[in-house]
Amino acid sequence: MKRRAFLHGLCVLPLGTMVKDIKILQEWVDGTPATVRQPVLFIGHGSPMNAIESNPYTMALREIGARILERNRPIAAMVVSAHWLTRGTLVQKSAAPEIIYDFGGFPDELYKVQYPVAGNPNIATDTASLIAGAMPTEDWGLDHGAWAVLKHLFPKADIPSFQMSIDWGKPMLHHYELAGMLSALRERGVLIIGSGNIVHNLGVSIPMLGSGNRKPFDWAVEFDAWVANALQNGDYRKLTSYESAGKMGLLSVPSPDHYIPLLYTLGLARPGESARTFYESVEYGGISMRSFIVDS
């Protein structure tokens, strides 16, 4: 990538004022080796039980992870998870991030899962320097939106990993545009993963999970297809307004926590790239497992 063109493009972005320090960014871009641009992923992570199960979904994660490693091994992975909501933007910088079991009521086996991956404090700190007001921290680790996904993508736990939080309460467009501030990470070998669910209505899904009924509701299927159509057409900005889909959007996204990671993935898409789904299903009434990769 041409550094001058990158920085010029950054300055004209709507969130250009959110860059903490253009000089810091210039030094970081100049001082780190260029690599082949990393893709971006969105993973529908669903139930924590996927961490210990082998099924078509987990097999799809393993296949896409192996493909990424074969094509262009990342130097690190950064996850924007639906399960780390904060005021302000925080970046986890621990050298050995703690595995967080942020759920309850599951079999004991799930609480014994380990994912002994290293962090990357230097890259995490550099990431925080790209965004005005962002702060590095050691007060978090890897929640199940991160480790339960990484466990299948990179089962050897050999890709240093860290998380960036979601600044809760900000409008949808904020997250989509903020993602553009992170483009330099892709050019420097960092794989960025949004981890949530396009459709995530636990209120209707928990009873169906308890009974084992996997049948989806029509509105969930329709909203998942509405998003898929926007992905196919490259109409990513449209997805910052899920309410525009009407009732099916409001039912599918009763709270935006699991939807927001989608916007980070799409906000990192560059001209000439497309979003390609590698796994899709809507199950247990109102949970979409659609997962896709953005690359050229």
Residue pairs with C-beta under 8 A, 6 or more apart in sequence:
1 34
1 37
1 187
3 26
3 29
3 30
6 29
6 183
6 184
6 187
7 22
7 25
7 26
7 29
10 16
10 19
10 22
10 25
10 180
10 181
10 183
11 22
13 177
13 180
13 181
14 177
15 174
15 177
15 178
15 180
15 181
17 132
18 131
18 132
18 133
18 177
18 178
18 181
19 25
19 130
19 131
19 132
19 181
20 129
20 130
20 131
20 132
20 133
20 134
21 129
24 129
24 130
25 129
25 130
25 184
28 126
28 129
28 130
28 184
28 188
29 184
29 187
29 188
32 188
33 188
34 187
34 188
35 72
35 75
35 187
35 188
35 189
36 71
36 72
37 186
37 187
37 270
37 295
37 296
38 68
38 72
38 74
38 185
38 186
38 189
38 190
38 191
38 192
39 68
39 191
39 293
39 294
39 295
40 186
40 191
40 192
40 193
40 194
40 265
40 268
40 269
40 293
40 294
40 295
41 64
41 153
41 191
41 192
41 193
41 194
41 265
41 291
41 292
41 293
41 294
42 193
42 194
42 195
42 196
42 261
42 262
42 265
42 266
42 275
42 290
42 291
42 292
42 294
43 61
43 149
43 193
43 194
43 195
43 291
44 196
44 197
44 198
44 279
44 287
44 288
44 289
44 290
44 291
45 82
45 144
45 145
45 148
45 149
45 195
45 196
45 197
46 57
46 197
46 283
46 287
46 289
47 209
47 287
48 103
48 106
48 110
48 144
48 148
49 106
49 107
49 110
50 57
50 58
50 148
50 152
51 110
51 113
51 144
51 147
51 148
51 151
51 152
52 109
52 110
52 113
56 279
57 279
57 281
57 289
57 291
58 152
60 278
60 279
60 291
61 149
61 152
61 153
61 279
61 291
62 152
62 153
62 155
63 278
64 153
64 278
64 291
64 293
65 152
65 153
65 154
65 155
68 74
68 153
68 191
69 154
72 189
73 159
74 159
74 189
74 190
74 191
75 120
75 123
75 160
75 188
75 189
75 190
76 120
76 123
76 159
76 160
76 161
76 162
76 189
76 190
76 191
77 150
77 153
77 154
77 159
77 160
77 161
77 162
77 190
77 191
77 192
77 193
78 123
78 124
78 127
78 161
78 162
78 163
78 164
78 185
78 190
78 191
78 192
78 193
79 142
79 145
79 146
79 149
79 150
79 161
79 162
79 163
79 164
79 192
79 193
79 194
79 195
80 163
80 164
80 165
80 166
80 192
80 193
80 194
80 195
80 260
80 261
80 264
81 143
81 145
81 146
81 163
81 166
81 195
81 196
81 261
82 145
82 166
82 195
82 196
82 197
82 200
82 257
82 258
82 260
82 261
83 102
83 143
83 144
83 145
83 257
84 90
84 140
84 143
84 145
84 163
84 165
84 166
85 165
85 166
85 168
85 257
86 165
86 166
86 167
86 168
87 167
87 168
87 169
88 133
88 134
88 135
88 165
88 167
89 128
89 131
89 133
89 134
89 135
89 164
89 165
89 167
89 178
90 128
90 134
90 135
90 136
90 137
90 139
90 140
90 164
90 165
91 124
91 125
91 127
91 128
91 134
91 135
91 136
91 137
91 162
91 163
91 164
91 165
92 119
92 124
92 136
92 137
92 138
92 140
92 141
92 142
92 162
92 163
92 164
92 165
93 119
93 121
93 124
93 125
93 128
93 136
93 137
93 138
93 162
94 119
94 121
94 138
94 141
94 162
95 118
95 119
95 121
96 118
96 119
97 117
97 119
97 140
97 141
97 142
97 161
97 162
97 163
98 140
98 141
98 142
99 113
99 114
99 115
99 141
99 142
99 147
100 140
100 141
100 142
100 143
100 144
100 147
101 110
101 111
101 144
102 143
102 144
103 110
103 144
113 147
113 148
113 151
115 142
115 147
115 150
115 151
115 157
116 157
117 142
117 147
117 150
117 154
117 157
117 158
117 159
117 160
117 161
118 160
118 161
119 160
119 161
119 162
120 160
120 161
120 162
121 136
123 160
123 162
123 185
123 190
124 136
124 162
125 136
127 134
127 162
127 164
127 182
127 185
127 190
128 134
128 135
128 136
130 181
130 182
130 184
130 185
131 178
131 181
131 182
134 164
140 163
140 165
142 150
142 161
142 162
142 163
143 163
145 195
145 196
145 261
146 161
146 163
146 193
146 195
149 193
149 195
150 157
150 159
150 161
150 193
151 157
153 193
159 191
166 175
166 257
166 260
166 261
167 174
167 175
167 178
168 257
172 240
172 241
172 242
172 256
172 259
172 260
172 263
173 240
175 240
175 260
175 263
175 264
175 267
176 236
176 237
176 239
176 240
176 263
176 264
176 266
176 267
177 267
178 264
178 267
179 263
179 264
179 265
179 266
179 267
179 268
180 267
180 268
182 192
182 264
182 268
183 268
183 270
185 192
186 192
186 268
192 264
192 265
192 268
193 265
194 261
194 262
194 263
194 264
194 265
195 261
196 257
196 258
196 259
196 260
196 261
196 262
197 258
197 259
197 287
197 288
197 289
198 223
198 224
198 227
198 252
198 258
198 259
198 262
198 288
198 290
199 220
199 223
199 224
199 252
199 253
199 282
199 286
199 287
199 288
200 252
200 253
200 255
200 257
200 258
200 259
200 286
200 287
200 288
201 220
201 251
201 252
201 254
201 285
201 286
201 287
202 286
203 254
203 286
204 217
204 285
204 286
205 284
205 285
205 286
205 287
208 214
208 215
208 284
208 285
209 284
213 284
213 285
214 283
214 284
215 283
215 285
216 282
216 283
216 284
216 285
216 286
217 251
217 285
217 286
219 247
219 248
219 251
219 252
220 248
220 251
220 252
220 282
220 285
220 286
220 287
220 288
221 282
222 248
223 242
223 245
223 248
223 249
223 251
223 252
223 253
223 288
224 252
224 280
224 282
224 288
224 290
226 245
226 248
226 249
227 239
227 262
227 290
228 277
228 280
228 290
230 236
230 238
230 239
231 266
231 275
231 277
231 292
232 275
234 274
234 275
236 266
236 267
236 269
236 275
238 244
239 262
239 263
239 266
240 263
242 249
242 250
242 252
242 253
242 256
242 259
243 249
243 250
245 252
251 286
252 286
252 288
253 259
265 292
265 294
266 275
266 294
268 294
269 275
269 294
272 296
273 294
273 295
273 296
274 294
274 295
274 296
275 292
275 293
275 294
276 292
276 293
276 294
276 295
277 290
277 291
277 292
278 291
278 292
278 293
279 289
279 290
279 291
280 288
280 289
280 290
280 291
281 288
281 289
281 290
282 288
282 289
282 290
283 289
